[in-house]
Amino acid sequence: MNFSDFFLIKYASDILERTLEHLLLVVISIGIATIVSIPLGILITRQKSLRQPILGIANILQTIPSQLAGRISADEMRQLNYLVEGELRDIKEVVSEFRKAKKL
């Protein structure tokens, strides 16, 4: 086995690019969540009548990702990514086809 065949060496630039992309997405997500949640938290402490509706909506939003648990495999996700990024298909079309196939 040649040292240049080692996975981390062979794909170092791709791994670095994807890692930086991931970190950027995480920072953006945390930033948006902070910008939304802090003012809403302050609001619901001052306006008691808004507490239940806002917390209800937050609970619904938290459960949405868990709805997909067990319904999409890593291979299926890779295939969906390929259709959008590799074949440049419309994301709405790809998602719609996936949802129909999975009866979601």
N, CA, C and O atoms as a DFTB+ gen file, in Angstrom:
416 C
 N C O
     1  1       0.840      -1.179       0.000
     2  2       0.000       0.000       0.000
     3  2       0.886       1.242       0.000
     4  3       1.783       1.394       0.829
     5  1       0.614       2.090      -0.920
     6  2       1.356       3.331      -1.070
     7  2       0.777       4.381      -0.123
     8  3      -0.436       4.433       0.079
     9  1       1.641       5.219       0.458
    10  2       1.189       6.241       1.401
    11  2       0.203       7.207       0.739
    12  3      -0.712       7.703       1.396
    13  1       0.385       7.476      -0.555
    14  2      -0.503       8.404      -1.256
    15  2      -1.903       7.816      -1.457
    16  3      -2.840       8.541      -1.790
    17  1      -2.042       6.498      -1.255
    18  2      -3.348       5.857      -1.354
    19  2      -4.146       5.978      -0.062
    20  3      -5.332       5.652      -0.034
    21  1      -3.517       6.436       0.988
    22  2      -4.184       6.583       2.278
    23  2      -5.328       7.575       2.122
    24  3      -5.139       8.664       1.580
    25  1      -6.496       7.210       2.587
    26  2      -7.727       7.977       2.363
    27  2      -7.599       9.446       2.743
    28  3      -7.958      10.324       1.959
    29  1      -7.084       9.719       3.948
    30  2      -7.004      11.105       4.406
    31  2      -6.052      11.937       3.569
    32  3      -6.262      13.137       3.396
    33  1      -5.010      11.313       3.050
    34  2      -4.064      12.023       2.195
    35  2      -4.684      12.235       0.815
    36  3      -4.606      13.323       0.244
    37  1      -5.286      11.201       0.302
    38  2      -5.852      11.243      -1.043
    39  2      -6.984      12.264      -1.150
    40  3      -7.109      12.954      -2.162
    41  1      -7.796      12.355      -0.118
    42  2      -8.967      13.229      -0.164
    43  2      -8.879      14.404       0.811
    44  3      -9.907      14.942       1.223
    45  1      -7.683      14.798       1.177
    46  2      -7.498      15.857       2.173
    47  2      -8.185      17.157       1.775
    48  3      -8.835      17.783       2.613
    49  1      -8.061      17.572       0.535
    50  2      -8.676      18.843       0.128
    51  2     -10.199      18.756       0.171
    52  3     -10.858      19.711       0.580
    53  1     -10.766      17.622      -0.245
    54  2     -12.226      17.446      -0.175
    55  2     -12.707      17.413       1.267
    56  3     -13.730      18.011       1.601
    57  1     -11.968      16.715       2.119
    58  2     -12.347      16.628       3.536
    59  2     -12.297      18.006       4.175
    60  3     -13.206      18.379       4.917
    61  1     -11.251      18.763       3.896
    62  2     -11.130      20.115       4.441
    63  2     -12.265      21.001       3.937
    64  3     -12.873      21.738       4.715
    65  1     -12.547      20.933       2.655
    66  2     -13.622      21.746       2.072
    67  2     -14.970      21.415       2.716
    68  3     -15.717      22.318       3.092
    69  1     -15.277      20.142       2.842
    70  2     -16.564      19.727       3.439
    71  2     -16.622      20.070       4.930
    72  3     -17.679      20.433       5.445
    73  1     -15.491      19.956       5.617
    74  2     -15.451      20.312       7.040
    75  2     -15.718      21.796       7.228
    76  3     -16.504      22.184       8.092
    77  1     -15.071      22.624       6.428
    78  2     -15.292      24.073       6.519
    79  2     -16.722      24.442       6.137
    80  3     -17.328      25.324       6.746
    81  1     -17.253      23.762       5.129
    82  2     -18.649      23.989       4.733
    83  2     -19.588      23.630       5.889
    84  3     -20.524      24.369       6.193
    85  1     -19.327      22.496       6.521
    86  2     -20.137      22.061       7.653
    87  2     -20.068      23.065       8.803
    88  3     -21.093      23.428       9.380
    89  1     -18.861      23.509       9.131
    90  2     -18.696      24.480      10.215
    91  2     -19.424      25.787       9.913
    92  3     -20.024      26.385      10.805
    93  1     -19.372      26.228       8.664
    94  2     -20.086      27.441       8.274
    95  2     -21.589      27.267       8.454
    96  3     -22.264      28.161       8.963
    97  1     -22.109      26.121       8.039
    98  2     -23.547      25.855       8.199
    99  2     -23.942      25.809       9.674
   100  3     -25.010      26.293      10.050
   101  1     -23.089      25.234      10.495
   102  2     -23.363      25.181      11.936
   103  2     -23.376      26.582      12.531
   104  3     -24.272      26.917      13.307
   105  1     -22.396      27.399      12.178
   106  2     -22.336      28.772      12.702
   107  2     -23.557      29.565      12.254
   108  3     -24.148      30.294      13.051
   109  1     -23.938      29.433      10.998
   110  2     -25.125      30.139      10.496
   111  2     -26.375      29.663      11.234
   112  3     -27.201      30.480      11.641
   113  1     -26.517      28.360      11.409
   114  2     -27.691      27.807      12.099
   115  2     -27.776      28.292      13.540
   116  3     -28.841      28.697      14.007
   117  1     -26.652      28.249      14.237
   118  2     -26.634      28.712      15.628
   119  2     -26.923      30.207      15.696
   120  3     -27.627      30.665      16.596
   121  1     -26.385      30.962      14.753
   122  2     -26.640      32.402      14.719
   123  2     -28.114      32.710      14.517
   124  3     -28.680      33.544      15.224
   125  1     -28.737      32.040      13.553
   126  2     -30.164      32.254      13.307
   127  2     -30.983      31.845      14.515
   128  3     -31.898      32.564      14.919
   129  1     -30.664      30.694      15.098
   130  2     -31.400      30.231      16.278
   131  2     -31.276      31.225      17.427
   132  3     -32.251      31.482      18.135
   133  1     -30.104      31.775      17.613
   134  2     -29.885      32.746      18.686
   135  2     -30.654      34.036      18.426
   136  3     -31.289      34.583      19.328
   137  1     -30.592      34.517      17.188
   138  2     -31.289      35.758      16.830
   139  2     -32.797      35.619      17.012
   140  3     -33.472      36.577      17.390
   141  1     -33.318      34.435      16.746
   142  2     -34.764      34.209      16.898
   143  2     -35.128      33.906      18.343
   144  3     -36.102      34.454      18.857
   145  1     -34.372      33.050      19.002
   146  2     -34.795      32.534      20.309
   147  2     -34.641      33.524      21.461
   148  3     -35.483      33.546      22.359
   149  1     -33.603      34.330      21.459
   150  2     -33.417      35.264      22.584
   151  2     -34.553      36.287      22.648
   152  3     -35.144      36.470      23.712
   153  1     -34.875      36.963      21.527
   154  2     -36.007      37.893      21.606
   155  2     -37.330      37.199      21.948
   156  3     -38.140      37.743      22.699
   157  1     -37.549      35.997      21.397
   158  2     -38.783      35.279      21.732
   159  2     -38.806      34.890      23.207
   160  3     -39.859      34.948      23.843
   161  1     -37.679      34.502      23.748
   162  2     -37.604      34.171      25.171
   163  2     -37.924      35.373      26.039
   164  3     -38.653      35.263      27.025
   165  1     -37.381      36.510      25.671
   166  2     -37.683      37.738      26.412
   167  2     -39.160      38.078      26.279
   168  3     -39.809      38.451      27.257
   169  1     -39.694      37.947      25.057
   170  2     -41.100      38.259      24.809
   171  2     -42.035      37.394      25.645
   172  3     -42.989      37.905      26.231
   173  1     -41.774      36.095      25.708
   174  2     -42.704      35.228      26.448
   175  2     -42.580      35.402      27.963
   176  3     -43.486      35.011      28.700
   177  1     -41.483      35.978      28.435
   178  2     -41.414      36.282      29.873
   179  2     -42.203      37.541      30.205
   180  3     -42.642      37.727      31.340
   181  1     -42.379      38.400      29.213
   182  2     -43.099      39.655      29.440
   183  2     -44.568      39.574      29.038
   184  3     -45.413      40.248      29.627
   185  1     -44.868      38.767      28.055
   186  2     -46.249      38.600      27.577
   187  2     -46.679      37.157      27.850
   188  3     -46.500      36.275      27.011
   189  1     -47.234      36.940      29.009
   190  2     -47.598      35.578      29.426
   191  2     -48.571      34.908      28.458
   192  3     -48.546      33.686      28.311
   193  1     -49.424      35.684      27.797
   194  2     -50.420      35.100      26.885
   195  2     -49.774      34.500      25.633
   196  3     -50.392      33.676      24.958
   197  1     -48.549      34.901      25.319
   198  2     -47.860      34.369      24.139
   199  2     -47.029      33.127      24.449
   200  3     -46.535      32.464      23.536
   201  1     -46.876      32.814      25.723
   202  2     -46.007      31.706      26.133
   203  2     -46.429      30.378      25.499
   204  3     -45.621      29.718      24.847
   205  1     -47.685      29.988      25.688
   206  2     -48.131      28.681      25.182
   207  2     -48.065      28.574      23.660
   208  3     -47.559      27.574      23.151
   209  1     -48.562      29.579      22.903
   210  2     -48.464      29.441      21.440
   211  2     -47.022      29.354      20.932
   212  3     -46.717      28.545      20.055
   213  1     -46.149      30.181      21.480
   214  2     -44.757      30.175      21.008
   215  2     -44.055      28.876      21.392
   216  3     -43.331      28.304      20.577
   217  1     -44.257      28.406      22.618
   218  2     -43.645      27.132      23.023
   219  2     -44.246      25.961      22.256
   220  3     -43.545      24.997      21.949
   221  1     -45.525      26.034      21.947
   222  2     -46.164      24.994      21.136
   223  2     -45.548      24.899      19.756
   224  3     -45.259      23.807      19.269
   225  1     -45.347      26.053      19.125
   226  2     -44.715      26.082      17.803
   227  2     -43.281      25.569      17.882
   228  3     -42.840      24.820      17.011
   229  1     -42.559      25.966      18.911
   230  2     -41.174      25.498      19.088
   231  2     -41.124      23.980      19.238
   232  3     -40.244      23.327      18.677
   233  1     -42.065      23.421      19.991
   234  2     -42.102      21.960      20.166
   235  2     -42.375      21.248      18.849
   236  3     -41.775      20.214      18.558
   237  1     -43.277      21.803      18.059
   238  2     -43.568      21.202      16.753
   239  2     -42.328      21.238      15.874
   240  3     -41.994      20.245      15.227
   241  1     -41.640      22.380      15.848
   242  2     -40.441      22.503      15.014
   243  2     -39.336      21.535      15.459
   244  3     -38.561      21.058      14.630
   245  1     -39.264      21.249      16.747
   246  2     -38.248      20.317      17.241
   247  2     -38.562      18.881      16.851
   248  3     -37.643      18.073      16.715
   249  1     -39.812      18.546      16.670
   250  2     -40.164      17.155      16.350
   251  2     -40.066      16.842      14.870
   252  3     -40.021      15.670      14.496
   253  1     -40.032      17.850      14.022
   254  2     -40.000      17.597      12.577
   255  2     -38.820      16.715      12.167
   256  3     -39.046      15.741      11.448
   257  1     -37.569      16.990      12.578
   258  2     -36.477      16.096      12.166
   259  2     -36.655      14.660      12.661
   260  3     -36.263      13.718      11.972
   261  1     -37.237      14.486      13.832
   262  2     -37.421      13.127      14.347
   263  2     -38.458      12.354      13.541
   264  3     -38.492      11.124      13.599
   265  1     -39.297      13.054      12.797
   266  2     -40.281      12.391      11.945
   267  2     -39.589      11.574      10.845
   268  3     -40.137      10.579      10.370
   269  1     -38.391      11.996      10.447
   270  2     -37.655      11.282       9.404
   271  2     -36.803      10.141       9.958
   272  3     -36.283       9.330       9.193
   273  1     -36.659      10.074      11.268
   274  2     -35.820       9.040      11.871
   275  2     -36.286       7.658      11.425
   276  3     -37.455       7.304      11.578
   277  1     -35.372       6.898      10.880
   278  2     -35.689       5.551      10.427
   279  2     -36.354       5.495       9.063
   280  3     -36.589       4.407       8.537
   281  1     -36.661       6.640       8.482
   282  2     -37.330       6.660       7.177
   283  2     -36.383       6.986       6.032
   284  3     -36.734       6.830       4.862
   285  1     -35.201       7.431       6.369
   286  2     -34.225       7.751       5.335
   287  2     -32.850       7.242       5.784
   288  3     -32.365       7.573       6.866
   289  1     -32.250       6.442       4.932
   290  2     -30.936       5.884       5.259
   291  2     -29.837       6.813       4.747
   292  3     -30.092       7.749       3.988
   293  1     -28.632       6.534       5.174
   294  2     -27.487       7.320       4.711
   295  2     -27.312       7.160       3.204
   296  3     -26.975       8.122       2.514
   297  1     -27.536       5.956       2.692
   298  2     -27.417       5.726       1.249
   299  2     -28.473       6.512       0.478
   300  3     -28.187       7.076      -0.578
   301  1     -29.691       6.546       1.008
   302  2     -30.746       7.329       0.348
   303  2     -30.404       8.818       0.363
   304  3     -30.638       9.519      -0.621
   305  1     -29.859       9.294       1.463
   306  2     -29.481      10.698       1.555
   307  2     -28.378      11.027       0.560
   308  3     -28.400      12.078      -0.081
   309  1     -27.405      10.115       0.434
   310  2     -26.338      10.313      -0.544
   311  2     -26.910      10.369      -1.962
   312  3     -26.490      11.186      -2.781
   313  1     -27.869       9.492      -2.237
   314  2     -28.501       9.475      -3.563
   315  2     -29.243      10.782      -3.832
   316  3     -29.156      11.334      -4.929
   317  1     -29.967      11.271      -2.838
   318  2     -30.675      12.541      -2.997
   319  2     -29.684      13.681      -3.230
   320  3     -29.907      14.538      -4.086
   321  1     -28.590      13.689      -2.466
   322  2     -27.560      14.715      -2.655
   323  2     -26.974      14.651      -4.062
   324  3     -26.739      15.679      -4.697
   325  1     -26.743      13.435      -4.537
   326  2     -26.191      13.282      -5.883
   327  2     -27.150      13.819      -6.938
   328  3     -26.729      14.491      -7.879
   329  1     -28.437      13.525      -6.783
   330  2     -29.420      13.998      -7.754
   331  2     -29.438      15.524      -7.836
   332  3     -29.575      16.100      -8.915
   333  1     -29.298      16.166      -6.678
   334  2     -29.337      17.629      -6.647
   335  2     -28.000      18.230      -7.055
   336  3     -27.957      19.142      -7.881
   337  1     -26.901      17.726      -6.483
   338  2     -25.593      18.329      -6.732
   339  2     -24.885      17.755      -7.961
   340  3     -24.196      18.478      -8.681
   341  1     -25.058      16.465      -8.193
   342  2     -24.370      15.825      -9.312
   343  2     -25.107      15.972     -10.628
   344  3     -24.510      16.310     -11.650
   345  1     -26.411      15.718     -10.600
   346  2     -27.208      15.798     -11.826
   347  2     -27.903      17.149     -11.982
   348  3     -28.585      17.396     -12.977
   349  1     -27.721      18.023     -10.985
   350  2     -28.269      19.380     -11.012
   351  2     -29.785      19.409     -11.197
   352  3     -30.329      20.268     -11.893
   353  1     -30.454      18.445     -10.554
   354  2     -31.917      18.421     -10.617
   355  2     -32.497      19.388      -9.600
   356  3     -31.846      19.730      -8.613
   357  1     -33.710      19.821      -9.843
   358  2     -34.396      20.745      -8.950
   359  2     -34.667      20.065      -7.615
   360  3     -35.200      18.957      -7.574
   361  1     -34.300      20.726      -6.533
   362  2     -34.427      20.127      -5.203
   363  2     -35.884      19.819      -4.854
   364  3     -36.171      18.792      -4.238
   365  1     -36.797      20.701      -5.242
   366  2     -38.217      20.460      -4.944
   367  2     -38.717      19.203      -5.650
   368  3     -39.490      18.430      -5.085
   369  1     -38.276      19.010      -6.874
   370  2     -38.662      17.832      -7.633
   371  2     -38.105      16.557      -6.983
   372  3     -38.813      15.557      -6.855
   373  1     -36.856      16.604      -6.585
   374  2     -36.208      15.446      -5.962
   375  2     -36.911      15.085      -4.647
   376  3     -37.193      13.916      -4.383
   377  1     -37.184      16.099      -3.836
   378  2     -37.849      15.863      -2.553
   379  2     -39.253      15.326      -2.778
   380  3     -39.686      14.402      -2.089
   381  1     -39.961      15.896      -3.733
   382  2     -41.319      15.440      -4.025
   383  2     -41.336      13.970      -4.445
   384  3     -42.174      13.196      -3.986
   385  1     -40.412      13.598      -5.313
   386  2     -40.325      12.200      -5.753
   387  2     -39.996      11.277      -4.582
   388  3     -40.567      10.194      -4.456
   389  1     -39.067      11.717      -3.723
   390  2     -38.700      10.907      -2.566
   391  2     -39.896      10.723      -1.634
   392  3     -40.164       9.613      -1.175
   393  1     -40.608      11.806      -1.359
   394  2     -41.759      11.748      -0.458
   395  2     -42.849      10.827      -1.018
   396  3     -43.474      10.076      -0.268
   397  1     -43.077      10.886      -2.334
   398  2     -44.070      10.013      -2.941
   399  2     -43.646       8.556      -2.801
   400  3     -44.451       7.698      -2.437
   401  1     -42.382       8.286      -3.092
   402  2     -41.880       6.912      -3.010
   403  2     -41.950       6.364      -1.589
   404  3     -42.216       5.178      -1.397
   405  1     -41.714       7.215      -0.591
   406  2     -41.724       6.793       0.812
   407  2     -43.084       6.965       1.476
   408  3     -43.273       6.602       2.637
   409  1     -44.037       7.528       0.716
   410  2     -45.372       7.799       1.255
   411  2     -45.320       8.674       2.495
   412  3     -45.935       8.370       3.517
   413  1     -44.573       9.768       2.385
   414  2     -44.447      10.718       3.486
   415  2     -45.363      11.907       3.249
   416  3     -45.405      12.827       4.066
